[in-house]
Amino acid sequence: MQVIPTAIPDVVVLEPEVYGDDRGFFSESYNRNGFNAAIGREVEFVQDNHSRSARNVLRGLHYQIQQAQGKLVRVVTGDVLDVAVDLRRSSPTFGRWVSCRVSADNKRQMWVPEGFAHGFYVLSEFADFLYKTTNYYAPQHERSLLWNDPEVGVVWSEEPIAPVLSRKDREGKPLSVAEVYP
Ligand SMILES: Cc1cn([C@H]2C[C@H](O)[C@@H](COP(=O)(O)OP(=O)(O)O[C@H]3O[C@H](C)C(=O)[C@H](O)[C@H]3O)O2)c(=O)[nH]c1=O
């Protein structure tokens, strides 16, 4: 497995080994020992999620202010831009974001630790987005950071976008007033 650093040290991109042959391919999409070694800590996942979204859908930027979730994300159909925003006030990269194209073709995965807001934008006709979380869903603690907050300045696409958003995401809070982590 290749481990690709990002501009935010705790966020890494993983490229699992892919074994192709005349039948297709095989790849270990998750290996506990390999993953823990790659990120340098022991992590236990408690939930697997799967969402399907059409082109131009943007889901995010979400986080749980209590019971924070680490997320290991991948795409099995389609292509997305995956984004993580550092919401740890004590972090030297507080308010900074990183992104990675995650697709069925590149088989990349992004590790988004606890303390980050997370979201993705769909670049293909549709995308099947699968991810593991280190804590259970807790809607009472769920918060949305505004996807287009100019203070954060996430670049979702080369051209301006008018994404399909849930009401929760249309009403996301800018960083200046959002609840953040210590
Ligand atoms: C996240 C979640 C949702 N749900 C239910 C709640 C709603 O009835 C329905 C859709 O939920 P929501 O609109 O919050 O789904 P997303 O917009 O994909 O939310 C996710 O989007 C971004 C990408 C994230 O990183 C988070 O994991 C998560 O917030 O699924 C559950 O039952 N369990 C869950 O873990």
The ligand as an SDF file (V2000), in Angstrom:
LIG
                    3D

 35 37  0  0  0  0  0  0  0  0999 V2000
  -24.5270    9.8900    8.0140 C   0  0  0  0  0  0  0  0  0  0  0  0
  -25.6810    8.9890    8.3740 C   0  0  0  0  0  0  0  0  0  0  0  0
  -26.9680    9.2670    7.9380 C   0  0  0  0  0  0  0  0  0  0  0  0
  -28.0040    8.4210    8.2850 N   0  0  0  0  0  0  0  0  0  0  0  0
  -29.3410    8.7450    7.7830 C   0  0  0  0  0  0  0  0  0  0  0  0
  -29.8740   10.1020    8.2210 C   0  0  0  0  0  0  0  0  0  0  0  0
  -30.7370   10.5410    7.0610 C   0  0  0  0  0  0  0  0  0  0  0  0
  -32.0450   10.0280    7.2030 O   0  0  0  0  0  0  0  0  0  0  0  0
  -30.0830    9.8780    5.8340 C   0  0  0  0  0  0  0  0  0  0  0  0
  -29.2280   10.8390    5.0300 C   0  0  0  0  0  0  0  0  0  0  0  0
  -28.3330   11.4650    5.9360 O   0  0  0  0  0  0  0  0  0  0  0  0
  -27.4700   12.6870    5.4610 P   0  0  0  0  0  0  0  0  0  0  0  0
  -28.2820   13.5790    4.5590 O   0  0  0  0  0  0  0  0  0  0  0  0
  -26.8470   13.3080    6.6930 O   0  0  0  0  0  0  0  0  0  0  0  0
  -26.3350   11.9760    4.5890 O   0  0  0  0  0  0  0  0  0  0  0  0
  -25.0250   12.6620    4.0330 P   0  0  0  0  0  0  0  0  0  0  0  0
  -25.3000   14.0530    3.5640 O   0  0  0  0  0  0  0  0  0  0  0  0
  -24.4250   11.6940    3.0830 O   0  0  0  0  0  0  0  0  0  0  0  0
  -24.0900   12.7690    5.3130 O   0  0  0  0  0  0  0  0  0  0  0  0
  -22.7380   12.3240    5.2970 C   0  0  0  0  0  0  0  0  0  0  0  0
  -22.0550   13.1980    4.4610 O   0  0  0  0  0  0  0  0  0  0  0  0
  -20.6750   13.3610    4.6090 C   0  0  0  0  0  0  0  0  0  0  0  0
  -19.9780   12.9460    3.3510 C   0  0  0  0  0  0  0  0  0  0  0  0
  -20.0220   12.7930    5.7910 C   0  0  0  0  0  0  0  0  0  0  0  0
  -18.8010   12.7850    5.8900 O   0  0  0  0  0  0  0  0  0  0  0  0
  -20.8320   12.2610    6.8960 C   0  0  0  0  0  0  0  0  0  0  0  0
  -20.4670   10.9100    7.1090 O   0  0  0  0  0  0  0  0  0  0  0  0
  -22.2880   12.3290    6.7430 C   0  0  0  0  0  0  0  0  0  0  0  0
  -22.7080   13.5460    7.3520 O   0  0  0  0  0  0  0  0  0  0  0  0
  -29.2620    8.8130    6.3670 O   0  0  0  0  0  0  0  0  0  0  0  0
  -27.8110    7.2970    9.0540 C   0  0  0  0  0  0  0  0  0  0  0  0
  -28.7660    6.5510    9.3580 O   0  0  0  0  0  0  0  0  0  0  0  0
  -26.5400    7.0120    9.5070 N   0  0  0  0  0  0  0  0  0  0  0  0
  -25.4700    7.8090    9.1910 C   0  0  0  0  0  0  0  0  0  0  0  0
  -24.3180    7.4910    9.6020 O   0  0  0  0  0  0  0  0  0  0  0  0
  1  2  1  0
  2  3  2  0
  2 34  1  0
  3  4  1  0
  4  5  1  0
  4 31  1  0
  5  6  1  0
  5 30  1  0
  6  7  1  0
  7  8  1  0
  7  9  1  0
  9 10  1  0
  9 30  1  0
 10 11  1  0
 11 12  1  0
 12 13  2  0
 12 14  1  0
 12 15  1  0
 15 16  1  0
 16 17  2  0
 16 18  1  0
 16 19  1  0
 19 20  1  0
 20 21  1  0
 20 28  1  0
 21 22  1  0
 22 23  1  0
 22 24  1  0
 24 25  2  0
 24 26  1  0
 26 27  1  0
 26 28  1  0
 28 29  1  0
 31 32  2  0
 31 33  1  0
 33 34  1  0
 34 35  2  0
M  END
$$$$
